[in-house]
Amino acid sequence: MACVQETAVIRPQMAEAIPCTHEDLIKLLEDTRIELEEKLNDSEMLSVQATCMTYDMVTIRTDPSVVKSIIRLNEAYLSCKESVAKDYKEILTEPKENESET
């Protein structure tokens, strides 16, 4: 059995002709050119910013002193975290002195 699909044909409706003069058409094209140049400049600026950010990231990640500092910071964090966890466990396991006195 063959499967028959119904397809819709979409035909764009023709816009009504708008009367315009040669000067209007020249102005429209000039405005379009200016807008395209602005969009191109915006795109170029974004590209430059992305390139600068990438360069900065590569520079930071490849600087040996930054890597050493990050390692030291990570070790200090882990040591501090371990110390706090140890102190927290001791506080939880100690009997409360106030309860035994009453």
C-alpha beads as a LAMMPS data file, in Angstrom:
LAMMPS data file: protein, C-alpha beads

102 atoms
101 bonds

1 atom types
1 bond types

-500.0 500.0 xlo xhi
-500.0 500.0 ylo yhi
-500.0 500.0 zlo zhi

Masses

1 110.0

Atoms # bond

1 1 1 0.000 0.000 0.000
2 1 1 1.486 3.319 -0.988
3 1 1 1.459 6.176 1.457
4 1 1 0.190 9.373 -0.066
5 1 1 1.292 12.602 1.543
6 1 1 -0.565 15.785 1.027
7 1 1 1.738 18.706 0.471
8 1 1 0.780 22.297 0.764
9 1 1 2.055 24.676 -1.807
10 1 1 2.833 28.040 -0.341
11 1 1 2.837 30.838 -2.828
12 1 1 3.904 34.257 -1.685
13 1 1 1.385 36.929 -2.340
14 1 1 2.610 39.665 -4.554
15 1 1 2.784 42.977 -2.789
16 1 1 1.030 45.827 -4.416
17 1 1 3.293 48.039 -6.385
18 1 1 4.260 51.123 -4.431
19 1 1 4.921 54.103 -6.619
20 1 1 8.388 55.446 -6.039
21 1 1 10.637 57.809 -7.828
22 1 1 14.210 57.300 -8.906
23 1 1 15.351 59.474 -6.000
24 1 1 13.393 57.316 -3.535
25 1 1 15.086 54.203 -4.867
26 1 1 18.536 55.824 -4.655
27 1 1 17.818 56.893 -1.045
28 1 1 16.619 53.379 -0.138
29 1 1 19.760 51.820 -1.595
30 1 1 21.982 54.353 0.178
31 1 1 20.244 53.704 3.515
32 1 1 20.624 49.958 2.988
33 1 1 24.331 50.382 2.207
34 1 1 24.870 52.474 5.332
35 1 1 23.000 49.952 7.491
36 1 1 25.030 47.070 6.055
37 1 1 28.282 48.948 6.743
38 1 1 27.201 49.517 10.356
39 1 1 26.366 45.825 10.787
40 1 1 29.719 44.869 9.257
41 1 1 31.532 47.225 11.646
42 1 1 29.635 45.716 14.597
43 1 1 30.593 42.219 13.448
44 1 1 34.236 43.243 13.071
45 1 1 34.262 44.725 16.588
46 1 1 32.813 41.516 18.030
47 1 1 35.437 39.530 16.169
48 1 1 38.231 41.735 17.530
49 1 1 36.865 41.422 21.082
50 1 1 36.633 37.631 20.787
51 1 1 40.205 37.490 19.460
52 1 1 41.477 39.632 22.354
53 1 1 39.649 37.477 24.890
54 1 1 41.090 34.322 23.351
55 1 1 44.592 35.791 23.401
56 1 1 44.196 36.792 27.056
57 1 1 42.975 33.320 28.006
58 1 1 45.857 31.622 26.217
59 1 1 48.360 34.012 27.804
60 1 1 46.964 33.455 31.294
61 1 1 46.792 29.684 30.933
62 1 1 50.324 29.365 29.590
63 1 1 52.001 31.668 32.140
64 1 1 53.842 29.293 34.521
65 1 1 53.573 31.639 37.500
66 1 1 49.776 31.718 37.187
67 1 1 49.621 27.930 37.047
68 1 1 51.819 27.663 40.169
69 1 1 49.663 30.214 41.971
70 1 1 46.486 28.333 41.085
71 1 1 48.006 25.056 42.325
72 1 1 49.050 26.702 45.622
73 1 1 45.621 28.258 46.009
74 1 1 43.939 24.909 45.369
75 1 1 46.178 23.169 47.934
76 1 1 45.444 25.884 50.516
77 1 1 41.721 25.548 49.840
78 1 1 41.794 21.774 50.262
79 1 1 43.820 22.081 53.482
80 1 1 41.418 24.656 54.878
81 1 1 38.409 22.566 53.853
82 1 1 39.885 19.511 55.571
83 1 1 40.612 21.486 58.747
84 1 1 37.099 22.926 58.867
85 1 1 35.559 19.491 58.297
86 1 1 37.714 18.036 61.105
87 1 1 36.752 20.822 63.505
88 1 1 33.101 20.442 62.537
89 1 1 33.177 16.706 63.250
90 1 1 34.809 17.340 66.646
91 1 1 32.120 19.848 67.550
92 1 1 29.396 17.400 66.607
93 1 1 30.920 14.494 68.549
94 1 1 31.697 16.432 71.763
95 1 1 29.098 16.051 74.489
96 1 1 27.429 19.298 75.323
97 1 1 28.754 20.624 78.639
98 1 1 25.642 22.622 79.361
99 1 1 23.418 19.527 79.262
100 1 1 25.566 17.538 81.699
101 1 1 25.561 20.379 84.267
102 1 1 21.785 20.630 84.456

Bonds

1 1 1 2
2 1 2 3
3 1 3 4
4 1 4 5
5 1 5 6
6 1 6 7
7 1 7 8
8 1 8 9
9 1 9 10
10 1 10 11
11 1 11 12
12 1 12 13
13 1 13 14
14 1 14 15
15 1 15 16
16 1 16 17
17 1 17 18
18 1 18 19
19 1 19 20
20 1 20 21
21 1 21 22
22 1 22 23
23 1 23 24
24 1 24 25
25 1 25 26
26 1 26 27
27 1 27 28
28 1 28 29
29 1 29 30
30 1 30 31
31 1 31 32
32 1 32 33
33 1 33 34
34 1 34 35
35 1 35 36
36 1 36 37
37 1 37 38
38 1 38 39
39 1 39 40
40 1 40 41
41 1 41 42
42 1 42 43
43 1 43 44
44 1 44 45
45 1 45 46
46 1 46 47
47 1 47 48
48 1 48 49
49 1 49 50
50 1 50 51
51 1 51 52
52 1 52 53
53 1 53 54
54 1 54 55
55 1 55 56
56 1 56 57
57 1 57 58
58 1 58 59
59 1 59 60
60 1 60 61
61 1 61 62
62 1 62 63
63 1 63 64
64 1 64 65
65 1 65 66
66 1 66 67
67 1 67 68
68 1 68 69
69 1 69 70
70 1 70 71
71 1 71 72
72 1 72 73
73 1 73 74
74 1 74 75
75 1 75 76
76 1 76 77
77 1 77 78
78 1 78 79
79 1 79 80
80 1 80 81
81 1 81 82
82 1 82 83
83 1 83 84
84 1 84 85
85 1 85 86
86 1 86 87
87 1 87 88
88 1 88 89
89 1 89 90
90 1 90 91
91 1 91 92
92 1 92 93
93 1 93 94
94 1 94 95
95 1 95 96
96 1 96 97
97 1 97 98
98 1 98 99
99 1 99 100
100 1 100 101
101 1 101 102
